[in-house]
Amino acid sequence: MEELWGRHVALSELSEHARRQLKKEMIKSEQAVFLRGNHVHCRRCGSVTTAKVAHLPLSADAKPRYFCPACLIMGRMCTQTALFHLPSPVKSSPAPATSAPASVLSWQGRLTAAQMRVSRQLCENTVKPHLVWAVTGAGKTEMLFPLIDEVLSKGGRVAFVSPRVDVCREIAPRLKDAFEKVPQLLLHGGSEEKYRFTPLIVCTTHQLLRFKDAFELVIVDEVDAFPFAGDEMLAFGVKKAVKSAGRIVYLSATPSKEMLQQTKSGELALSLLPARFHRKPLPQPQFIWLNKWEAAIEKAKLPQRLQKRIKKLVENGPLLIFCPEIRHLEAVAHWIKRKLPDYKSAWVYSGDAKRKEKVAALRRGELEILITTTILERGVTFSGVSVLVLGANHRVFNTASLLQILGRVGRKVENLAGEVIFVHDGQTRAMTEVKGQVRYLNQKAGEEGLLDELSDV
Ligand SMILES: [Zn+2]
């Protein structure tokens, strides 16, 4: 019954073989959704909904039925659904201390002294959930290898999860290389692989709802990203999926104020890595005032000085222009085509079928300017890139978002020419916070001896 170990699923989510076994072994189930007073509770996702909202049409037997609207996207759970779960078998008593379990790590790379320090802190903390705050480009995945190795080599199970599918897709092959001999599974809404028991799983935070008491270690990457940030259901999923004595590690380059508050109150342990792998400081953003930028975009009348600036940036490397809304993209693209016809430019948005091709074209130098929404704020690396945020004081650009955008610049040591420019018509708190945070992180990194030279910005 390996298929059910640590899982929390309905009959319809199991293989034919597992279903037959369930019947044979008379495995008990629990009701997925139940009514208490005027509220409907869901055991899969922990949500509570008012009965009025969660009511289903009467069935033939005229019994009232309810469903959970919160986790509907993962398949409907209702009062008639049975949820199955089997605890993972407990490992036999631990081996005597003299024989340390053999490492399963095949990665040959080396951690820097700073990464090693964080890695050690992670291995030593067996009590509290742990936040790793590492600047963009710090090499945070590698820092986790010793902890993952420790858990796997003792026979434990590990889940590496992220709210973003593209992060999961990117991380899965890296973990496969680092732990060559460990069976691994990649799970997300559109994944083709069928579920099977593996010691190592990479999945979206949504997929964790289908687990219960399954993992000795759950690592949540990009905790500040949509849709995980502020989502109680997904936070519940993480806690349900980890075993009671298991560990949770949260990773972020831009942790929320709430999380940092929890590190101060002692609920969360904190490791800070303020410097990038290549020991250069984070770039400071430059602010450029543009009166009524939105009207200027709509009328395609951006000032000449901005045109000159863009020209200068593109001469140094690729340029990403971030706009607050999809409707701005086309107008900016037209303006660039008209004013700077010598440069190869394109625009891209979340639903763009050619999104991947356009990103690849910028990387190969076939495009020089890519105009985009916040979809490219994370997870993309271009050598020598500059970023220009048009309308940086728009509400979509919060502190985390601006810091992520800034984090695209100066990631490759062979080309650190990129600049960060925020075009605005009224400085927001987020913009000020970004400046403050960059200053803080660079200063911290300098104090800890993690930079080759101090920033002069
Ligand atoms: Zn639910």
Residues whose N, C-alpha, C, O or C-beta is under 5 A from the ligand:
A	BS01	ZN	C42 R44 C45 S47 C68 A70 C71
